[in-house]
Amino acid sequence: MCLPLLLGVLLWAALWWLRDRQRLPASGAFVFITGCDSGFGRLLALRLDQRGFRVLAGCLTPAGAEHLQWAASSHLHTTLLDVTDPHSIQRAAEWVETQVGEAGLFGLVNNAGVAGVIGPTPWLTREDFHRVLNVNTLGPIGVTLALLPLLQQARGRIVNITSVLGRLAANGGGYCVSKFGLEAFSDSLRRDMAPFGVQVSIVEPGFFRTPVTNLDSLEEALQACWARLPPTTRARYGEAFLTKYLKVQRSIMSLICDPDLTKVSRCLEHALTARHPRTRYSPGWDAKLLWLPASYLPASLVDAILTWVLPRPAQAVC
């Protein structure tokens, strides 16, 4: 009884492995990537450029665009794009259309993102959430909708970079909320676009060392948030709370942040070049061994663990 089952599992694994390794002849295909000033976007743009793709890179700043163009071949082209500005998105979409012509757009990678303030929810304002959602959720939605006709024309691929924190909200702030939202958009989009031959994949990285996870920036944002709190709120938490919270945050980020960004770029490349791209990719050891397993645990257990890790407010009810 066990032997046939084992053979069946091994056969299925072998067939999946062979299917997963099949690639498309993608040389010369057009791919548009957002957020190419640094991090995952810049690395992916350069790797795809080396592989013969016609990379169209959206950068937020002129300096980022110039730096990328200097490092790439003449086949890579850049444009300025602010994903929070509908007019900027429309201009970029028109520029992409002139670049791709009748070939259409083979790939769209929604990479642009920010962390915002990561901290206790009662410290935050509606604007704190809105600022992050505008970039991480509404931005990709706007870019995708603007480029869908070109993607349908080429029967192309859409790859949305979310996060393992789009599966498990480990902290307060707009980041987790924005990534949960982008996950939902990606799932519904995948089903809606399947009849038209457009495939949608989600890449959920663990913690990697990028400008989004820069500890100095995260701490500066949280300290500014603390400074604007009313005296009653600061008294409720106590001065020591902020110090301990920052210490825990720095310890966790230093422990699990992976410097090897190629783990993410390889997943992005697979989603764009595989004949049968996966629905989800989870690069990073912490994604596979920590966050994803934790997302399937009972919520009460996860709450207990995270509450134990973080400091308690001075006036917390016992």
N, C-alpha and C positions, 0 to 999 in steps of 0.2 A: 504494500500500500504506500509506504513512504518513498520507495525507489521511483515509481512512476511520477509521483508528485515532485520529487527532487529533479528528475529529468525534465519535467515540464517547465519548472521554474528556470532551470539552466538554459533550456531552449528559448524561452521567452526573453531572457536576459541577453542571449547572443543575438537574437533577431533585433531587439531594441538597440543594441550597440551598433550593429551594422546599419540599421535605418538611421540612427543618429549621426553617423559619420558621412552620410551622403551629402554632397555639396552641389550647389548650382554654379554654372559658369557665369560669374557676376562681373567679369572684367568690363570696365567702362560704364557700369551702372551708376546712376546718380543717387547720392545719399545726402540728405539734409540733416544736420546735427545742431541742436541748440546748446548754448552755454559752453562754447569752445574756448573761452579765455583761459581756462585752467582745468585741472582735475581730470575726471573721466572724459569729458567732452574733447579736450585738447588731445589727450592720449589717443582716443579712438579716431579722431580726425587724421592724425599723423599715421596711424597704423593702416587705416583704410586707404589713405593716399599711397602708401608704399605698396599696397596690394593691387593697385590699378583702378580703384574706384574713382569716380568723379565726385569729389567731396565738396559739398556746399556747406560752409561753416557759419553759423550765426554766433556773433560775439557781442557782448554788451558794450565793450569799450573800444575806441579806436586803437589804443595801445595793445589790447589783447588780440585784435585782428591783425595788426601789423606784426606782432611777435610770432603769431601762428603762421602767417604767410611767409615770413622769412625762413621758417624751419621746414616748410613743405615744398612740394614740387609746383610747377606752373599749372598743373591740373587742378589744384585745390583753389577754390575761390571763397572769399569771405564777404559777409555783409553784416551791418550793425542790426541788432535785434534786441528790443526790450519786450519780453513776453508779457509784461503787464500793460502794455500800450497797444490797444486794438489797431491804431493807425500804423504803428511800427510792424505789427504782424501782417497787416495787409500789404504794406510796401515790400516786406520780405517775401510774401507769397507771390507777388507779381514778379519780383526779381527771380525767384526760383523758376517760375513759368517760362521766363525768357531764356533761362539757362538750359532747361531740359528739353524744350521744344516738343516735338511729337513723341519723343521717347517716354515722356512721363517721369514721375519720381518713383524710383524703386524702393527707397528706404527713408523713413523718418525716425530719428532718435530724439525723443524728448528728454533732455538731460538737465537743462537749466534748473537750478534749485538753490534755496537758502535754508538756513536753520532757524533764524529768528531767535526769540528768547526761549530758552529751555529752562523751565523752573516751575515752582508751584502755581497752579492755576489761579488761586485767589490774588496773586500778585499782578496778573496780566489784565490788559484792556482789550476791548473789542478790536481796536486798531492793531494790536500785536498779532492777533489771529488773522485779521484781514490781510496784513502785509505778507504773511507767509503763504496763505491760501492763494493770493493773487499770483504769486510766482510759481508755486509748486503744483497747484491744481487747475486754477482758471487759465494760467498761461499755457500749459500743455493742451488743454481743451481747445483754446482759441487757435493755437498753431495747427492742431490736427484738423479741425473743421475747415480751416482756410486751405489746407493742402490735400484734403480728401479727393477732390476730382483728379488731381495729378497722380495720386497713389492708385486710384481705381484704374486710371489710364494704363499704368504699368503693371497692374496686379501685384502691387508691392507689399512692403512690410512696415509695420509700425512697432517701435520698441519704446516702451515707457519705463523710465528708471524710477522705481518707487523706493522702498526700503523694507527691511525686516520690521521696522517700527510702523509699517503699514499693516502688519499682522498683529502686533502686540504693542499697545501704548505703554511704554515703560516710563514715560515722563510727561509732565504737563507742557503746555505750549502748543503752538499751531503746527509744528512739524509733523507730529504723529497724525493729527487730524487731516492735514493736507495729503499725506501719503495714503491714508485709508481712503480718502476721496478719489485719488488717482487710481487706486486699485479697482474701485467700483466702476469708474469710467472705463478702464481698460477691459474689464470683464464684459461689460455690456457692449462695448465697441467690437470686441472680438467676435461675438455672436452676430452682431448686426452686419459686419463686413465680410463674414465668411461666404455668403452667397455671391459676392463680387470678386472673390479670389484674393482679397487683401487679408493678410495674416497679422495678428497682433500678439506680441509677447511682452511679458513683464519681467524686468530684472530687479530683484530685491536684494541689494547688497547688505552685508553686515556693516560693521564699523571700519572705515578706511580713513587714512590720513589725507584729507583734502582740505581746501579752504573752507568748506562747509563745516568741518569738524575741528577747525582751528580753536584750540583751547583758550588762547588769549581773547579771541573775539567772543566766544561763548561766555567767558567770565565777565568781560566788559559789559556785555548786554545784560547779564543778570544783575551786576552791581548797579547799573543805571536804573534797572527796574526796581531794585531795593530802595534806591535813593529817593524815588518819587512816591513811595508808599506813605500813607498817612501815619502819624506817630502811633495811633492805636493799633494798626496792623503790625508795625515793627515791634511793638511791645508784646503783641500776642505771640510772635515767633521768637523774639529774643535776638540780641546781637550775635550770639554764638551760633545761631542756626545757619546764617549765611556762610560763615567761615567753614562750618562742618559740611554744608551742602557742596560748596566749591571744592573742598578737599575730596569728598566722595566722587564728585564728577570727574575731577582730574585723575584720580586713581583708576576709575573704571575706564576712562578713555585711553589713558596711557597703557593700561593692561591689554585691552582687546583691539585697539585700532591697528589695522594691518597697513603697512607702507606699500605693499605690492599691488598697485592699481591694475596691473595686467590681468589679475584674476577677474576683474570686472570687465575689462575690455575684451577678453577672450569670450566671455558670455555674450557680449553685445555683437561681436563678430559672428558667433555661431547663429544668433537669432537672425542675422542679415544674410548669411551665406548658406545655411543648412537647407537642404531640400525639404526637410520636415522640422521646422523650428519648434522648440519646446514652448509650452504655454508659460512656464515660469522658470526662472533661473535664480539661484540663491548663492552667489559667490561670497566666500569668506567662511573661515572655520566657525566663527561665532554665530553666523546665520544658521549653519547646518546643525551645530551641536548645542547651541544655547537658545537662541531666540525662537526659531521655528518649533523645536520640541516644547518650549515653554508656552507657545501659543495654543497648544492642544491640552495643556493642563487645566484643571479646574480653576476658575477665576479666583476663588477664595484662597487657593494655595499660592498663586502668583502674587495676589495682593499682600499676603502675609510676608512673602520673601522680600518684595520691593519695599514694604513698610519697614521691615527689619533693617534693610540696607541703608535707607535714608534717615537723616536725623529727625528727631521729634521736636515740634514747636514747644516753646517754653510753657505755654498755657494750654497744652494739649489735654483733652479730657481723658482720664485713665479708663 
